[in-house]
Amino acid sequence: MSTTEQRPQRERRGPRREEEAPWVPRTELGKKVSAGLITTMDEIYANGLRIQEAGIIKKLLPDLKTEVIDVGMVQTMTPNGQRTKFKAMVAAGNENGYLGIGQGKSKQMRVAIEKATTNAYLNVSPVKLGCGSWECRCDQSHSVPFKVRGKGGSVVVEIVPAPRGLGLVAGGKVKNLLKLAGLKDAWTTAKGSTATMNSTSKAVLECLRQTFSQG
């Protein structure tokens, strides 16, 4: 028997995946959601309840997707020297009427992204979808119900309903946010310092909140 046959072959192991700890509800709302007494987000909004746990969103919106939309470094001077932290911005949406954006800071990039993801879950809010295009006039929820405008810092974003099949006419990062919210067709215009994602994301969120201002 040769040496290679005598030695047992080692199993190839892939990268270790950290298992997410099971959610243990701490608030009254969390306990009701965990027990199945509240089963939809509409029940929470109808009663004006405050969501304080990311687990609530994960339980009620299991199809929520997350995407890192911006990562940067923040440097501050202290008496002990220069201190560097990572700043991350994450968007969470289910591509069907819900979107949230959160930020997080930490000395480690991974921790900053985790904090931003948790904040994005906590900031998830509904988006009213519809068909406000006079060229289309279908009864499907593929765009915004009417033209909306939002401002964040120096950035002004406007979303105009478009006919079905046109797609999202928007810049890369704005397009990703609208896609996560559930929009499939829309024209957009943006003015100001659009490279600053903090202001741009606030403007987009303000736009989408305006969808509930009428009707």
Sequence and secondary structure as in RCSB ss.txt:
>XXXX:A:sequence
MSTTEQRPQRERRGPRREEEAPWVPRTELGKKVSAGLITTMDEIYANGLRIQEAGIIKKLLPDLKTEVIDVGMVQ
TMTPNGQRTKFKAMVAAGNENGYLGIGQGKSKQMRVAIEKATTNAYLNVSPVKLGCGSWECRCDQSHSVPFKVRG
KGGSVVVEIVPAPRGLGLVAGGKVKNLLKLAGLKDAWTTAKGSTATMNSTSKAVLECLRQTFSQG
>XXXX:A:secstr
  HHHHS                   SHHHHHHHHTS   HHHHHHTT     HHHHHHH TT EEEEEEEEEEE
EEETTEEEEEEEEEEEEE SSSEEEEEEEEESSHHHHHHHHHHHHHHT EE   B   TTT  SS SB SS EEE
EETTEEEEEEE  TTS EES HHHHHHHHHHT  SEEEEEES TT HHHHHHHHHHHHHGGGS  
